[in-house]
Amino acid sequence: MLTKLRCCLLARTTISKSDIVANLSYLHLHRSVCSMHGRSFSICKILDAKVNDSGNLKQQRNLHSHNYDSRNEWKARSILYKTMFIIGTSLAGGIIIKTGMKSVNADDDDNGDNDTVESEIDNIHISEYYAGNEITLTEAVKRSKAILERKKIQNGCPGISVAVSVDGNMIWADGFGYSDLENMIPITPETILRIASISKPIAMVTVAKEVEAGRLDLDAPIQQYVPEFPEKTWKNEKVTITTRQLLCHLSGIRDYNKDYIQKAKKNGTEDSKKKNTLPDEYHIMKKYDSVKEGLDLFKDDPLVHAPGSKFLYTTHGWTLVSAVVEKVTTEHKDFLTYYKSTLQELGMRDTYPDHHSPLIPNRGRHYVKNERGRVVNAPYVDLSYKWAGGGLISNVLDVIKFGNAMLYSYQADISRQDKKNLCNEVKQGYLKPETMKLIWSPIKNAEVKWEGIANGHYGLGWKVQSVEKPIPFCQEQKFYACHTGGAVGASSVVLILPNTRSTKGLDRSKIQSDSVRPLPQGVVVAIIANISECGFEKDAYDIATLFERVKF
């Protein structure tokens, strides 16, 4: 009999509301979780309930072809309990419950007699693999920890710190490992480390402010602002470099790698007798007192390619950007002063230029691997030649704060706010939304090919991932903006995933006019490690998508 009933239930493809009443009116369904094949599936725990309608009980007895009497009723119930438990712990049980939910929700024309059963079915939790994408906060944190623990082991990281915010609220912050291996000091979200190239999107804020003020034309020749920078040629023809090309790494200015100069010498296009006296720029120990001195490292070198023709990531290009900002600003004496003022305005109180002499609370140690793959202390370097391109130290809490300021600026369109709803008044962000749209728009020819997620482009000071047209049962790429960082003894990432959750009653295509929830809306992830060459972009994206699925 048990086998026959199981076969009948497994063979069902739909369950109507009347079927549910006939079979489950004396059952009360509660949620529990059963671990099965490495995944979490929802099952039903069947508890006894009162039967108020003797007609329904009679109908149930007729349905199962059992002629119950008072002596055998509990025995029959016991058999049914065992049957439902077996079904609930199988994949078929999950399918039956899911199908029943759909049938109940779709059947809106029935009488109200079955409202209690419908409510119970609606409350059944189905695994995200079957009924949707929502997960609990505990599950999101658990999976995120697993991602970073694996990364820590894979890359031999002494320590990793992480922070995640959702809709502007700090949800999770943690540390894994040590900020100081020699003294066994644990790393925490407050630990201050080099953030490397995350300095670029922060420096981009100073550029954006000058553009909004009308003092900087992104498409004007560089020499209009920095006349001491030599004019360049490509294949014996004069070419123009603009600030926009510098911001998206299309200028043709070299990075640390100078191999192309040696190749040019061998080909006879340069004076072969001229010695290459440039230092190993990634490990410079000299202190540079001004941006102008930093330009001396590369200003006389030939271009790697024609400006605008291809993407070549270059931190030196951002030194030239800082020289432009220094010349156009009317409120600050130099770029570093401007930089510090911007950090204060953004509320980033634990973010500093990487000077060695000041005593900075919570500053961690940096590490590299030697030729044998062992972790050793990072060598001394001075980053004063590249403040804009990679000269800051910070912690994940400050980086999250910066990310939320940018996300809010992107979404806070005060021209579209609901003037009748003063409780949700939208205030102007640190930058204008049209400025953020410009910054986070992909630039032609600026395809990013570094390790991470494929098909990315560079905008202005940010890597941006465009929305790809979804293909059924294939990857659905969401829009996000991010920047990774790599320095001597440090790796970092900040990733901003604007809200794309389809919440009932909210029109996400008009997120700026959303009067239900305040801005910003989205997930911001920051990760910093105290060792080089980790590559955290994909990890940050995976963590962001996990927290995006949490219903708060």
N, C-alpha and C positions, 0 to 999 in steps of 0.2 A: 504493500500500500504506500509506504514511504517513497519507494522508487518511482511509483506511478505518479504520485503527486509532484515530485521533483521534476519529472519529465514534462508534466503539464505546464508547470510554471516556467521552466526554461524555454519552452516552445513558444511562449507568448511574445508578441511583438508590440502590442499596445495594451494599455490599461485605462479604461474609462473611469470617470468619477463614480459611476454606479458600481463598477466592479470593486473599486476600493472600499466603498461603503459595505458591500456585501461580504467582503473578505476580512476587512480590518476594523469594523466599527467597534469591536470589543477589545482592540489592541491599541496600546499607546506607544508611539515610536519615539525613541530617543537616540541621540547620536553617540557613537563611540568610534574608535579607530582601530583597525586591524592591519598590522604590517604584513604585506604580501609581495613577494618577489622584489623586494627592495623599494617598493613604492607605498604610499599611504592611500588606502582606499577606505571609504566610509561604509560602515555597516550599520544595521539596525539592531538595537537591543530591545527585545520584545518583553514588555511588562504587562501584567494583568491589569485590566481596567473593568469598570462596572458596565453592565449591559442594561441600558435603560429601555430598550425597545425589544420586547419579546418577539415581535414580528421579524425583526432583523436577525435575531438569533435563530429563529426557525428557518429563515432564508439561507443562513450560512450552513445549517445542518443539511438542508436539501442540496446545496451546491456541492458539498463534499460527499454526498451520498452516505452520510452517517446518521443513524437513528439514535441520537444521544439520549440517555436517561440520566437521572441525578447521580447515579453511582459511577458512570463512565465518563462524565463530562470532563473531570480534571485529567483523566488519562488521555482523552482525545486532545485536550489543550496541550498536554506535554508533548504529544507526537507532533503537533503543529509547530510548537516552539522549536523543537529540534530541526524540523524541516526548514523553517525560516532562517535559523542560524547557519545551516549548511549553505543555503542560497546566499545569505548575506556575506559569507566569507569567500565566495567565489566571484569571479568576474561577471558571471551572468547575473548575480544578485545586484551588483552595481548598475548593470544595464537596465534591469527591470525597474529599479527604483527611479533611475533617471528618466526612463520612458514614461513612467507613471507621473512624474512631476510635470513633464511636458504636456501630457494629456489633460491633467488637472488644470494647468494654467491656461490651456487653449480652450477649454470647454466653459465658456462664460454664460451659456444660455440655460444651464440647469437651475433647479430650484435651490433655495438656500438651506435645505435640510442637511447638506453635506459640508457646510462651511467649516465645521470643526475638523473633519478629516482633511479638508483642503489645507487648512492652516498647519496641521501637523506635517503634511507632505511638503509644504513650502519650507518648513523649518529644517528639513533633513539636509545635512551637510554632505555634499558630493565632492569628491576629490577634484582638484583643479584640472586634472587630466580629462575629466568628463563633463563638468558643468560650468567651467569658467576659469579665470586666471587668479582669483583671490587666494592669498595665503595669509597666515597669521604673522604677526610681528616676530614672535618667537622663532617661527620657521625661517623667516627672512634673515634674522640675525644668525641663526645656526648655519644656514647655507653660506652666508657671507664669511663667517669665521672659517669654514672649511676651505673656501676659495683662497683666503689669505694665508692660512696655515700651509696649504699646498705650495703657494708661491714662495713662502718663507723657506721651506725645505728645498724646493727646486732651485732657487737662486742663492741659497746660503746666506740669507739676510740675517744680520744680527738682530735687527728690530724693524717692525713695521707699525705705524700708527694710522688710524683710519677714523673718519667721521662721516656721518650721513645725515642730511636734513631732508625733510619732506614738507613742502608748502611753507618753507621758511622756519620750520621748527626743528631743532636738533633732536634727532630720534635715537641715534646710536653713535657712540664714540668709544674706541678701545685701542689697546696696544698689545703687540705680540713680540715677545723677546726683550732685548735690552738696548738702552740708549748708550750704555757704557759697559762694554764687555769686561774690562779689567776690574771694575769695581762692582759688577753685577747689579747695575742700577736699571730697573725695568723701564721700558719705553712707555709713555702715556700719550694721550691726545694733546697734552700741554708741552710735550717735548719739542724744542725748537731745532730745526735742521735746515739745511740748504733746500730751497724749492726749485733751484735751477731755472729752467726756461718758463716756469709759471710766472717768472718776472716779466715776461713779454706781454701777456694780456693785461697785467697790472700797469705796465708802462703804456699800453695802448689807451688806457683811460686818460693819460695826460695828453696824448695826441688828439683823442676825441674831444676833449675840452677845448683845445685850441681850434679845432675845426668848427665846433658849435659857436665859438666866439667870433668866427670869421677871420681869424688871423693866419690860418694855414690852408693853403690850397694843395690838396693831395696830388694833383696832376701837374704842378709847376716843377720845373727843373730844380734839382737839389742845390745847384749853385746860386739860385735866387736867395736861399736862406743860409747856405754854408759856402761862401765863395772860395774858401781855402781848400775845399775838396776839388781835386783836379778833374777836368772834363775827361771823359773816357771815349775810347774808340773800339770798334769791333771790325776786324778785317779791313783795317785802314780807313774806316768811315766813322765819323763822329756820331755818337749816340747819346741819348738823353736818359738819365735815371730820375725817376720821380719818387716821392715819399710813398705813394701807393704801392709801387713796385717793391720798395724796401719792406713794407709792412706784410706783404704776402710772399716774400722770398723769390721774387722774379727779377731782381736787379742785375744778377750776374756777378755780384760781389762774392768773393770766396769766403769759405768758412775756415776752420782750423787746418784743413787739408791743403797743403801746398804742392802736392805731387804734379799738378798740371803745369806749374811753373818749371819744374825740372824737365818735364816732357817737352815743353816749348823750347827750352834751351837745347835739348838734344836735336830738335827739329830745325834749329838754326833761326828761329823766329825771335830769340832774345840774345842779348850779348852773353856768349858762353863764358867770357872771362869774368863776368860780374859774379861775385860770391853771394850765396844765399845766407845772409846773416840773421834771418828772422829766428826768434826763439821758438821753443816748443810751447805754443800759445795756450794749450790746454792746461799746462802746469806752470804758468807764469808766477813768479814769486815777487816780482817788482811791484811797488805801489805806484799807481798812476794818480796824479793830483787833479786831473781834469779830463773832461770828455775829449778835448782837443788832443791831448796826449794819447788817448786811446785810438784816435784816428790814425796816428802815425804807424800803427802796426800793419795797416793794409791799404792805405789811401793811394799809394803809388804802384800797387800791383795791378796787372792786367785783369780784365774781366774773364770769367770762366765761360760765359756765353752771352749772346745778345740780350739786352734787357727786354723782359716781357715774353721771351721765347720759351722758357722752361723753368721748372721749379728747382731751386737749389737752396736747401735750408742753411741759413747763415746767421750766426749770432753777431758777427761783425757788422752786418747790415743794420742791426738794431742799435749799435753804437752810433752809427750815422743818424739814425732816427732820433736818438737822444740829443745829438748836436743840433738837429733841426728844431726840436722843441725848445731847447735852451735859447736859440736865437729869436724865436717868435714870441715867447712868453713875456709879458710886461709886468708880472707880479713877483717873479722870483729871479734871484741873481744867477742861478745855475740849475742844471737839470737835477742834481742830487737833492738840492733844497726843495725843488718842485715835487720830486718823488716822495720825499718824506712828508711833505704837506698833504699829498694825495692819500698816503697811507693813514694819516691822522683823520682826514675827512671820511674815509671809508670805515673808520672804527677798528682798524687793524693794529691794535696796540702791541701785539707780540710779533710784529714783522719789522725787520731792520735790514739795512745794508750790512753785508757780511764783513764787518771790521773785526779784527782779531783782538784788539786791545780792550774793548769794553767788556765788563762783567755782565753777562746776560743770563738771568735766571732761567733754568730749565734747558739751557743749551746742551745738546747731545754731542756725541762723538761721531766721526765719520770714518768709514772703513772701505778698503778695496781688497781685491784678491791678488796675491803675488803670482809669479810664474808657475808655482806648484799648486795653485788653486786654493791656497790657504788665506783666511781672513787676517789682514794686518791693518794697522792704523794708516789712514790716508795721509799722503804727503802734504806738506804745507803748500798752499796756493793763495794767491791774492787775486780777488775778483774785481778790483777797482777799475779795470779796463772795460768791464761789460756790465755796469749796473743795470741798464735797461734789458739786456739780453739774458742775464742769468746771475745777478749779483745779490739776491735777497735771501734771507733766512726767515722762517716762519714756522707755525704749527698748523695742524689740520683744522683746528677750530677757527683760526683767522682766515684760512683759505676758504672754508665753508661760508664764512661771513661775506667774503668778497664775491663768491659765486652767487649768493642770494641777492646781493646788490645788483649784479649784472642781470640776473633772471627777473628781478622786479622791474628794472629799467626796460627790459625787453617787453614786458607784458603791461606796464602801466601807461596805457594810452588815455590821458586825461580828457582828450577831446571826445571820447566815446563812453565816458562814465555815465551812470544812471544818476542824473541830478535830483531825481525825486527820492532816492534812497541815500540820505546823507550819512547813514550809519556805515555805509561801505564806500565812503569817499576815497577816490583814487588820487594819491598825491604824486607829484612829479618825482621820478627816480633820479639817481645820481647822473645818469645820462638820459637823453631823449630816446623814446622807442624807435624813432626813425634812424637814429645814430646806431643803436644796437642792431637793427635790421641790416644796416650797411656793414657793420662789423661781422655779423654772423651770416653773410651771404657768400657762397663759394665763388672764387675768382677763376676765370678761364685760364687754363694752362697750369694752375697751381694744384696739380694732383699730388696728394701725399702718399708716399709709398713706404713709410717706415712701419715697423711692426705694430700691429694693432688690429683694427677692423678695416677691411678692404673698401675701396671706392670712396675714400675720404678726400676732401679738398681743404685747402687753406683759405680762410677769409682774410680779415685784417687783424693779425695778432692772435687768431684762434684757428684751431682745426675745427671744421664743421662737417657733419655727416648729413647729407641730404636725405630726404624721404624718398625711398625707392618704391615704385609701384608694386604693391604686394602681389605675389603669385600664389595661388592656392597650394597649401601644404608645403610651402617653401619659406625661406627667411623673409620676415617682414621688418625692414630696416626703418627705425625711427630716427627722427631728427634729434641731434644733440650737438652741443659745442663742448670742446675740451682742449686741454693742452697738457702734454707730458713734459717731464723735465729730467735731464741727466747731467750730473756734475761730478766732480771728483769726490767720491764718497757719498753720493746721494742719488735717489730716484724719486720721482713725484708725478702726480697727476691731479688735475681738477676736471671734473666732468659734470655738465649741466644737462639734465634731461627734462625739458619743459613738459608739463602735464598733457598727456594724451589719453588719460583714462576715460572710458565712456561711462560716466555716472548718470543714472537715470534722472532725467529732469534738467540736465546741464548741457548746454550747447558748447562743445569744446572748440568749435570753429569761430566762436565769438568770445574767447576767453577773457578779453579785456573788459567786456561788459558783464561779466559774470557777477551777479549781485548776491550769490548764495555763499561763496567762500572768498575770503580775502586773498590778495596777492602777497607774495609770489605763489605760483602753483607749479610744482614740479619737484624733482629730486636732484640734489647736489651731493656729489661724492668727492672726498679728498683723501688721498693716500700719500704718505711719505715714508721712505725707507732710508736707512743710513748706510747704504752701499750702492755702488754704481750699477748701471745696466740691468735694471729689473724689467722695465716695460709693463706699466700698469693699466694701459688704456682698456684692454678687453676685460680685465678684472673689474675695473671701475664701472664699465658698462653693464656687466653681468650683475653686479651688486645693485646698481641703480634700477635695473628692470625688476629685480626681486622686491625692492622696497616700493616700487611703483604699483605692485600688485597687492600691497597690504591695504586693507580698508580700515581707515582710522575713524 
